[in-house]
Amino acid sequence: MGNFLEPEEDRLFFLDINNLLVKLSDRQKAEFSWICAVRSLPFISIYNFGYCHDERFNYYMSDCWNEKNLHNMLFSFLWSLDLSLSKLIDLSGINKQIHEADVYNTTEHLVAHVEYHKMLTKENADAAAYAAQAISYFTHTTFYMENQKNLAEHSSPEGTKKRADIINDSAIVTAKNTRAAFAAYHNSEYKRGYILDRLQGLLYSDINRIYRNEKGFLADFDVYEGRWTGFLDDLNSLGCRYWAKLYNNLFNNNFIIDIERLKLRLKMPDDLKYEGAAVTGKWFEKSEKGVL
């Protein structure tokens, strides 16, 4: 992927985030990783959602890349976020079918697809790839957080510190990929600097709010320019009305999680995981209405 950040700026950002994360617990660092991943989510639809609706891209489509695969990849993003979020707020016991392999298979699958299809079009594709990696690193952060919790009583001080360092580094890399996604999307150097300054302020605010145990996070739709509405339009155009409404509500309600809705999603039948984002979204809608 292209490098849209000045090396010195990138280094200073890393140091700033690292210094701020020192005051957070392992679970709080995973929470920061979550908000970073969610802030990057609107960039995932930049280039790939258009393949099914724009004839100009038909030439580039491989035999295996059809609308079914597109729905599966989109669901990989969304389900990965839900699975890891369930671990972050300790809901994993609700669905006994949730395993670490689900998360890793999902994220590795989606990152591989993004990297492959990034070669087909260069326009803003890097932003989608960085967003995919931010989501992937969030899943890694929650995995090591849970691992640390489970092994705490039986681990040596060296082992505990090593896992703590991995959690810290994984949260930082999530933030760096989120920042890179914004940098890749904004082509103008002047605009990029302005947006990154605003994003950096949001991320610093996120860490401080987590440290103070404040509920919710600040939302700033201006940092996306037209990408926010584009993301919602892309979801709706694919028949993913449920997901568009879910994330629109999340962003507009200061990222406060509706835990009851998350619990319902975690109870999804295992076979639906292979049906894609639109089908699962319709199932969730019916589940919430109690008509299943």
Secondary structure, DSSP 8 states (H G I E B T S, - for coil): ----S-HHHHHHHHHHHHHHHTTS-HHHHHHHHHHHHHHHGGGGGTTTGGGGT-GGGGGG--TT-SHHHHHHHHHHHHHHHHHHHHHHTT-GGG-TT--HHHHHHHHHHHHHHHHHHHTT--TTHHHHHHHHHHHHHHHHHHHHHHHHHHHGGG--HHHHHHHHHHHHHHHHHHHHHHHHHHHHH--SHHHHHHHHHHHHHHHHHHHHHHHTT-SS----GGGGTTHHHHHHHHHHHTT-HHHHHHHHHHHHTTT---HHHHHHHHT--GGGGGSHHHHHHHHHHHHHHT--
